[in-house]
Amino acid sequence: MPRIAVDLAKVDAVLQWSTPESVTEIKGFLGLAGYYRRFIEGFSKLAM
């Protein structure tokens, strides 16, 4: 049975993101977070 594993390269890529500074960048980040919220149970607790 295949196992689920975290891709550390992708985690590192997310950690290297700069802080969003413009309204457009903030909207983009919130859109991405909203997308993941649909698929990850308890996302709001993990995001805090």
C-alpha positions in Angstrom: 0.0 0.0 0.0 1.5 3.4 -1.0 2.2 5.8 1.8 1.7 9.6 1.8 4.9 11.6 2.4 5.8 15.3 2.5 8.0 16.6 -0.3 10.6 18.6 1.6 11.6 20.5 -1.5 8.1 21.9 -1.7 8.0 22.7 2.0 11.3 24.6 1.6 10.0 26.5 -1.4 7.0 27.7 0.7 9.2 28.7 3.6 11.3 30.8 1.2 8.3 33.0 0.1 8.6 36.6 0.9 5.9 38.3 3.0 3.1 39.6 0.7 3.2 43.4 0.6 0.7 44.5 -2.0 -3.0 44.0 -2.1 -2.6 41.7 -5.1 0.0 39.5 -3.3 -2.2 39.2 -0.2 -5.3 38.3 -2.3 -3.2 35.6 -4.1 -2.0 34.2 -0.8 -5.5 34.1 0.7 -6.8 32.5 -2.5 -4.2 29.7 -2.2 -4.9 29.2 1.5 -8.7 29.0 0.7 -8.0 26.4 -1.9 -6.1 24.2 0.6 -8.7 24.8 3.2 -11.2 22.8 1.1 -9.0 19.7 1.2 -7.3 19.7 4.6 -9.5 18.9 7.7 -8.7 21.2 10.6 -6.8 23.6 8.3 -7.7 26.7 10.4 -6.1 25.0 13.5 -3.0 24.2 11.5 -2.7 27.7 10.0 -2.6 29.4 13.3 
